[in-house]
Amino acid sequence: MNPKAIEKLIFALVGILLALFLFAWNPMGLSTSTSRWIIVGYIVLYAIYGLIIDIIKSKKRGKG
């Protein structure tokens, strides 16, 4: 498996665990909508992270 696939697998596992943690156990007494916003925020942050990594990689390729 290449590093990108491993990274996506880890992201998916963490997302699923986060969803189960927030919906099933609900440790902070959050409402369902708040839990959804946290998961959406997690996905958006991951997308931004992926975009930044892609920009850095493309700049390195451009210099080489």
Secondary structure, DSSP 4 states (H G I P E B T S, - for coil): --HHHHHHHHHHHHHHHHHHIIIII-TT---HHHHHHHHHHHHHHHHHHHHHHHHHHHHHHHH-
